[in-house]
Amino acid sequence: ARARGSANDHPAMRFTLIATACTVAFGANVGAMPAGAAVSSRGDDEGMRPLGLSADNMNPRIVQAEYAVRGRLLDKAMQIESTGRPIVRCNIGNPQALGQAPLRWVRQTLSLCVDPQLLSEVEASHKAQQGSDLKEGLAALYAEDVVARARKYVNSIRSVGAYSDSQGVPVVREEIAKFLRQRDGCEASAGDIFLTDGASAGVRALMQCVLAVPGVDAVLAPSPVYPLYSALSTVMDGASALYPLHEDYETGIWQVRLKDLQKSLQEARDKGANVRALVIINPGNPTGQCMSPKEVSDVLAFAAREGLVLLADEVYQDNVYNDPTADKKGKKNEFYSFRRALSEMRRTNPALASRAQIVSMHSTSKGFAGECGLRGGFFCLDGAWDSTVKAQLVKIASICLCSNVIGQLAMGLIVAPPESAQPSHAQFVGERTAILESLRQRATTLAQCLDKLPGITCAPAEGALYLFPRIEMPIKAIEAAREAGVAPDEFYALKLLDATGLVVVPGSGFGQPDPFAFHVRMTFLPPADQLDCVMEDIAKFHNDFMAQYSPRHQ
């Protein structure tokens, strides 16, 4: 059916696709209703059945799921914005929404892929000026390497409006495989790569495979956790299993500790959970830590020993920061992938390596590209995966036919940028370097500002796009939050929004291992020329808040 797109238009095929999708998402008995079941009291007087979907009959797991990054706080922010007041959205890692310019290499190539007629006109312009040192018109606007990549993609897909293979465009998967070989120093196969609508869609597909027994199977995820994992676990009726990230109370730096993983796994098993996978977000979200090579290797060995699929969320791998003025003898942050660690384990402990199952994820949304709206991403399987499991993952991808093709091409352009001898290389490197250095400077500036405020501890970001400051909340503020029916950190965030228009995410939305430690997550994405105003607003609000709720005012 995938080979002949028209086959999907047949009524029997449409029914099969819908039935399969429902079975994957909700189980085999979805929609089943016993014969003679009573009609809801919300039906009319003539005994008509109620509406098929309402607040009364919606799947309760959907209602229970929460996604704090776009929760009540953002709803209120949008209400404020509708009155004409400006807001600053520091709640989500969405760089281009806050002014980051897209990479010209990516956008120019995509523009030619979207409009093949324009591509032909540009090619004709280059041909007409062949041998000329000074290009004019379209040939001056689009460099030759941009045109060549666009032609390569268009020849492969025919049109961005056509479905691709369910796993993704083959030439893009080959580019990703080459990227992984160069990054990790070990083999990677295009057959093990699945292109997805952002990394999130890959997480969803994998969790659908892992959470087989409702209320029993579990994914061991960090706390604080990016709420994608907790929300999907709730929707899919997974058992609860969390491990605490450790916060150094002096520095505010977070860490994955092996002893916490071991203890949390045993506790989950003692409660009857069948833990089948482990989530590691590196660099961390929301906590911003960057794991050392030893930490990565130790966690990989732990997962292999315990028979856990390691879901390696590595979408922030390009967002790693080091202060150039810091002591060079101190810790140097670097991204070290789990695939690289597995390659080393195959050399030092082949028996344990044979038990490892890794899923490495990446995305167009983060890093230096910030192409969130294009929804490009991939995951790559490495380790002890058999062909049957891969076939089932292909089937899941086939249910939705394919991920969006423009996002797939964007992923290829990011992992396979122009090479050093090509005309677009200098511009690409210049844009990438400027973006990453600006992020580092803004992260450092904002962290220093927050850490100086009374009652706030804020570590500098080692990676990712966020700061996660801890706030020593006055007792009076905690009592006021209780009276308002919200968590103390949400109370703080709501007050901050009212006073400044700044949107952050309360730490309680990610879960907090210490119930008496309160945090907020904020991005450092506001443009540099606006950051001073943002810091002034935060400082004034925080000082006023602490004055209002400190003991001497009780």
C-alpha positions in Angstrom: 0.0 0.0 0.0 2.8 2.4 0.8 4.4 1.7 -2.6 1.1 2.7 -4.3 -0.3 5.7 -2.5 -3.7 5.3 -4.2 -4.2 1.9 -2.4 -4.7 3.8 0.9 -7.8 5.4 -0.6 -9.6 2.0 -0.8 -12.3 1.8 2.0 -10.9 -1.5 3.3 -7.4 0.0 3.6 -8.7 3.1 5.3 -10.6 0.9 7.8 -7.5 -1.2 8.4 -5.3 1.8 9.1 -7.8 3.3 11.5 -8.3 0.0 13.3 -4.6 -0.6 13.6 -4.0 2.9 14.9 -6.7 2.6 17.5 -5.3 -0.8 18.6 -1.8 0.6 19.0 -3.0 3.7 20.9 -5.7 2.3 23.1 -5.8 -1.5 23.1 -7.8 -4.2 21.3 -11.1 -3.6 23.0 -11.3 0.2 22.3 -14.8 1.3 21.8 -16.4 -2.0 22.8 -19.7 -1.6 24.6 -21.6 -4.5 26.2 -24.9 -5.3 24.5 -27.8 -3.6 26.2 -25.6 -1.2 28.1 -27.5 1.6 29.8 -27.8 4.9 27.9 -26.2 7.8 29.7 -28.5 10.2 31.5 -27.2 12.8 29.2 -29.1 11.3 26.3 -32.4 12.9 25.4 -35.9 11.8 26.5 -36.3 9.5 23.5 -33.5 7.3 24.6 -30.9 8.6 22.1 -27.3 7.8 23.0 -25.0 10.6 24.2 -22.5 12.3 22.1 -19.5 10.1 21.2 -17.0 12.4 23.0 -17.7 14.6 25.9 -16.2 15.5 29.3 -18.1 12.6 30.8 -16.8 9.9 28.5 -13.3 11.1 27.5 -10.4 8.7 28.2 -9.5 9.6 31.8 -5.8 9.1 31.1 -5.9 12.0 28.7 -7.5 14.2 31.3 -4.9 13.1 33.9 -1.9 13.9 31.7 -0.2 17.2 32.2 2.2 19.2 30.2 3.4 22.1 32.3 5.5 23.8 29.6 2.2 24.8 27.9 -0.2 24.7 30.9 -2.2 27.1 33.0 0.6 29.7 33.1 0.7 30.0 29.4 -3.1 30.2 29.2 -3.0 33.2 31.6 -0.1 34.7 29.6 -2.2 34.6 26.4 -5.1 36.3 28.2 -2.7 39.1 29.3 -1.4 39.3 25.7 -4.9 39.6 24.3 -5.3 42.9 26.3 -2.3 44.4 24.5 0.3 43.9 27.2 3.5 42.4 25.8 4.8 39.1 27.2 8.2 37.4 27.0 7.9 33.6 26.4 10.7 32.1 28.4 8.7 29.0 29.0 9.8 26.9 26.0 12.9 26.4 24.0 11.6 28.1 20.8 14.6 30.2 19.6 13.1 31.7 16.5 10.0 32.9 18.3 12.3 35.1 20.3 14.2 36.5 17.3 16.9 33.9 16.4 17.5 34.1 12.6 17.2 30.8 10.7 20.3 29.5 9.0 20.5 30.6 5.4 21.9 27.2 4.3 18.8 25.5 5.6 16.2 27.9 4.4 17.7 28.6 1.0 18.0 24.9 0.2 14.5 24.2 1.4 13.1 27.0 -0.6 14.4 25.4 -3.8 13.1 22.0 -2.7 9.6 23.5 -2.1 9.6 25.2 -5.5 11.2 23.0 -8.1 10.5 25.5 -10.9 12.6 28.0 -9.0 15.3 25.4 -8.7 15.3 24.9 -12.5 15.5 28.7 -13.0 18.4 29.0 -10.6 20.2 26.1 -12.4 19.7 27.8 -15.7 21.1 31.0 -14.3 24.2 29.3 -13.1 24.6 27.5 -16.4 24.3 30.7 -18.4 27.1 32.3 -16.2 29.4 29.3 -16.1 33.0 30.4 -15.9 32.1 33.9 -14.7 33.7 35.0 -11.4 30.9 37.6 -10.8 27.5 36.0 -10.6 24.3 38.0 -11.1 20.6 37.5 -10.5 19.5 34.1 -9.2 23.0 32.6 -9.5 24.3 35.3 -7.1 21.5 34.6 -4.7 21.8 30.8 -4.5 25.3 29.3 -4.1 26.2 26.3 -6.2 26.3 23.9 -3.2 22.8 25.0 -2.2 21.6 24.3 -5.7 23.3 20.9 -5.8 21.9 19.7 -2.5 18.4 20.9 -3.5 18.7 19.0 -6.8 19.9 15.9 -4.9 16.9 16.0 -2.6 14.3 16.7 -5.3 15.6 13.9 -7.5 15.2 11.6 -4.5 11.7 12.6 -3.4 10.2 14.1 -6.6 8.2 16.5 -4.5 8.0 17.6 -0.8 4.2 17.1 -1.3 4.7 13.3 -1.8 4.9 10.7 0.9 8.4 9.4 1.6 9.3 5.9 2.8 7.8 5.3 6.2 11.3 5.3 7.8 12.2 8.5 6.0 13.9 9.7 2.8 16.7 7.2 2.1 19.3 9.8 1.1 18.7 11.8 4.4 19.0 8.6 6.4 22.4 8.0 4.7 23.5 11.5 5.6 22.5 10.9 9.3 24.4 7.6 9.3 27.5 9.3 8.0 27.0 12.0 10.7 26.8 9.4 13.4 29.8 7.5 12.2 31.9 10.7 12.3 30.5 11.8 15.7 30.8 8.5 17.5 33.7 6.8 15.7 31.7 3.6 15.1 29.5 2.2 12.4 25.9 3.3 11.8 23.4 2.0 9.3 20.7 3.9 7.5 18.5 0.9 8.1 18.6 1.6 11.8 17.5 5.2 11.5 13.9 6.5 11.6 13.0 10.0 10.7 10.3 11.5 12.9 8.2 14.6 13.4 10.6 16.1 15.9 12.2 13.8 18.6 8.9 13.7 20.4 7.2 11.5 17.8 10.0 8.9 18.2 9.6 8.9 21.9 5.9 8.2 21.6 6.4 5.4 19.1 9.1 3.7 21.4 7.0 4.1 24.5 4.0 2.5 22.7 6.2 -0.5 22.1 7.7 -0.7 25.6 4.5 -0.1 27.7 2.7 -3.3 26.8 1.0 -4.3 30.1 -1.2 -1.5 31.5 -0.4 -0.4 35.0 2.6 -2.7 35.1 5.2 -1.9 32.5 7.2 1.3 33.3 9.8 3.7 31.9 12.3 4.9 34.5 12.5 8.6 34.0 14.3 11.4 35.8 12.8 13.8 38.3 12.7 16.6 37.5 11.5 15.2 34.1 10.7 16.8 30.8 6.9 16.3 30.9 6.7 14.6 27.5 7.8 11.4 29.2 5.5 11.7 32.2 2.5 12.7 30.1 3.0 9.9 27.6 3.4 7.4 30.4 0.1 8.6 31.9 -1.7 8.4 28.6 -0.4 4.9 27.9 -1.2 3.7 31.4 2.4 3.1 32.4 3.3 2.3 36.0 5.1 5.1 37.9 8.9 4.9 38.0 11.1 7.9 38.6 14.7 8.4 39.7 15.8 11.6 41.4 18.4 13.8 39.9 20.8 15.1 42.6 21.1 18.8 43.2 24.1 20.2 44.9 22.6 22.7 47.3 25.7 24.9 47.4 26.1 25.3 43.6 22.7 24.3 42.2 24.4 21.9 39.7 22.4 18.7 39.0 23.8 15.2 38.5 22.7 11.7 37.5 24.0 9.3 40.2 24.3 5.6 39.8 23.2 4.9 43.4 19.9 6.8 42.8 19.2 4.8 39.6 19.8 1.5 41.4 17.7 2.5 44.4 14.8 3.8 42.3 14.8 0.8 40.0 14.6 -1.6 43.0 11.8 0.5 44.6 9.8 0.4 41.4 10.2 -3.4 41.1 9.3 -3.9 44.7 6.0 -2.1 44.0 5.2 -4.5 41.2 6.4 -2.4 38.2 8.1 -4.1 35.3 10.7 -1.4 34.4 11.6 -1.9 30.8 13.4 1.3 29.7 15.5 4.1 31.2 15.3 7.8 30.0 18.5 9.9 30.1 18.3 13.5 28.9 21.8 14.7 28.1 22.4 17.7 28.3 19.6 17.9 30.8 16.2 19.4 30.5 15.1 21.2 32.7 18.2 21.0 34.8 20.9 21.9 32.3 23.7 19.5 33.4 26.1 17.9 31.0 27.2 14.3 31.8 30.9 13.4 31.8 32.1 10.4 29.7 32.4 8.3 32.8 28.9 9.1 33.9 27.6 8.1 30.4 29.6 4.9 30.5 28.4 4.0 34.0 24.8 4.6 33.1 25.1 2.5 29.9 26.6 -0.4 31.9 23.8 -0.1 34.5 21.1 -0.3 31.7 22.8 -3.2 30.0 23.1 -5.2 33.3 19.4 -4.6 34.1 18.1 -5.3 30.7 16.7 -1.8 30.1 16.3 0.0 26.8 18.3 3.2 27.1 16.3 6.1 25.6 19.1 8.6 25.0 17.5 12.0 24.5 20.4 13.9 23.1 18.6 16.8 21.3 20.8 19.4 23.1 24.1 17.8 22.0 25.2 21.0 20.3 24.2 23.2 23.3 27.3 22.6 25.5 28.9 25.6 27.2 32.2 26.4 28.8 33.3 29.7 30.3 36.5 30.7 28.5 37.6 32.6 31.6 37.2 29.7 34.0 40.1 27.7 35.5 41.2 25.3 32.8 41.9 22.7 35.5 38.2 22.5 36.3 35.5 20.3 34.6 35.3 20.8 30.9 31.8 20.2 29.6 31.6 18.1 26.4 28.9 16.0 24.8 29.7 12.3 24.9 27.1 10.1 23.2 25.9 6.8 24.5 26.7 5.3 21.1 30.3 6.3 21.6 30.2 4.7 25.1 28.8 1.5 23.6 31.6 1.4 21.0 34.1 1.6 23.8 32.2 -1.1 25.8 32.3 -3.4 22.9 36.1 -3.2 23.1 36.4 -3.5 26.9 33.4 -5.7 27.9 31.9 -7.4 24.8 29.7 -9.7 26.9 27.9 -6.7 28.6 27.9 -4.7 25.4 25.9 -7.6 23.7 23.1 -6.9 26.1 22.8 -3.1 25.4 19.9 -1.6 23.6 20.3 2.1 22.8 17.9 4.6 21.1 19.8 7.8 20.2 17.5 10.8 19.5 18.2 14.1 17.8 16.1 17.1 16.5 16.1 20.1 14.3 14.5 22.1 17.1 17.4 22.7 19.4 21.2 23.1 19.0 22.0 26.1 16.8 19.3 25.7 14.2 16.2 26.3 16.3 13.9 25.0 13.6 11.1 24.0 16.0 8.2 24.5 13.6 9.7 22.3 10.9 9.3 19.3 13.2 12.3 17.4 12.1 14.0 14.6 14.1 15.3 11.1 14.1 16.1 8.2 16.3 18.8 5.5 15.7 18.9 2.0 17.1 22.2 0.6 18.3 22.9 -2.7 20.1 20.9 -5.9 20.5 17.9 -5.2 18.3 16.4 -8.0 16.3 14.7 -7.7 13.0 11.2 -8.4 14.4 11.3 -5.4 16.7 12.6 -3.2 13.8 9.7 -4.5 11.6 7.2 -3.5 14.2 8.7 0.0 14.5 8.4 0.3 10.7 4.8 -0.7 11.0 4.1 2.0 13.6 5.7 4.5 11.3 3.6 3.2 8.4 0.4 3.8 10.2 1.0 7.6 9.8 2.6 6.9 6.4 5.7 9.1 7.0 6.9 12.1 9.0 6.7 15.5 7.3 9.1 15.6 4.4 10.3 19.2 4.8 11.3 18.4 8.4 13.2 15.3 7.1 15.2 17.4 4.6 15.9 20.0 7.3 17.4 17.3 9.5 19.6 16.2 6.6 20.8 19.8 6.1 21.7 20.2 9.7 23.7 16.9 10.1 25.3 17.3 6.7 26.2 21.0 6.4 28.4 22.5 3.6 31.9 21.1 3.6 35.0 23.3 4.0 35.7 23.6 0.2 32.1 24.6 -0.6 31.0 28.2 -1.1 28.4 28.2 1.7 30.7 26.8 4.3 32.1 30.1 5.7 28.7 31.6 6.1 27.3 28.5 7.7 30.2 28.3 10.2 29.9 32.0 11.0 26.2 31.8 11.7 26.5 28.7 13.8 29.4 30.1 15.8 27.7 33.4 16.4 24.5 31.7 17.6 26.2 29.3 20.0 28.5 32.0 21.5 25.5 34.3 22.0 23.6 31.6 23.8 26.6 31.0 26.0 27.0 34.6 26.9 23.3 35.1 27.6 23.2 31.9 29.7 26.2 33.2 31.8 24.8 36.7 32.2 21.3 35.6 33.3 22.6 32.9 35.6 24.9 35.5 37.4 22.1 37.9 37.7 19.8 35.3 39.3 22.4 33.9 41.6 23.1 37.3 43.1 19.4 37.7 44.1 18.6 37.0 47.8 17.1 33.5 48.3 18.0 32.3 44.8 20.7 29.7 43.8 21.3 29.4 40.1 24.0 27.3 38.5 25.5 28.3 35.2 24.1 26.3 32.3 26.4 23.4 31.3 24.2 22.6 28.4 20.7 22.9 26.8 18.7 26.1 26.7 17.5 26.6 30.2 18.3 27.8 33.7 16.6 26.1 36.7 17.1 28.4 39.7 16.1 27.3 43.2 14.1 29.7 45.2 14.0 29.8 49.0 10.3 30.5 49.4 9.2 32.4 52.5 6.7 30.6 54.7 4.2 33.3 54.2 4.4 32.8 50.4 4.0 29.0 50.8 0.9 29.7 52.9 -0.5 32.1 50.3 0.1 29.5 47.6 -1.8 26.9 49.7 -4.7 29.3 50.0 -4.7 29.9 46.3 -4.7 26.2 45.6 -1.4 26.1 43.6 2.1 24.9 44.3 4.5 27.5 45.8 6.7 27.7 42.7 3.6 28.1 40.5 2.4 30.9 42.8 5.8 32.6 42.3 5.6 32.2 38.5 2.1 33.6 38.3 3.1 36.6 40.4 6.2 37.1 38.1 3.9 36.9 35.0 1.5 39.5 36.5 4.3 41.9 37.4 6.6 41.5 34.4 4.9 39.6 31.5 7.7 37.0 31.8 6.5 33.5 31.2 8.4 30.7 33.0 7.6 27.2 34.0 7.2 26.2 37.7 9.5 23.4 38.8 6.5 21.4 40.1 5.5 20.9 36.5 8.6 18.8 36.0 8.3 17.0 39.4 10.8 17.8 42.1 12.5 15.1 44.2 12.7 17.4 47.2 9.2 18.6 48.1 10.6 21.5 50.0 12.8 22.8 47.2 11.2 25.2 44.7 12.4 26.0 41.2 11.4 27.7 38.0 12.7 26.9 34.5 13.4 29.7 32.2 15.1 29.9 28.8 17.9 32.4 28.1 16.6 33.0 24.6 15.5 36.6 24.8 17.8 38.6 22.4 20.9 40.2 24.0 19.6 43.7 23.5 16.5 42.8 25.6 18.2 40.8 28.3 19.1 43.8 30.4 15.4 44.8 30.7 14.4 41.2 31.4 17.0 41.0 34.3 15.9 44.3 35.7 12.3 43.2 35.7 13.2 39.9 37.4 15.3 41.6 40.0 12.7 44.2 40.9 9.9 41.6 41.1 11.9 39.2 43.2 13.0 41.8 45.7 9.4 43.1 46.0 8.1 39.5 46.4 10.6 38.6 49.1 9.9 41.9 50.9 6.1 41.3 50.8 6.3 37.7 52.1 9.4 37.7 54.3 8.9 37.1 58.0 9.4 40.7 59.0 6.3 41.6 57.1 4.1 38.8 58.6 
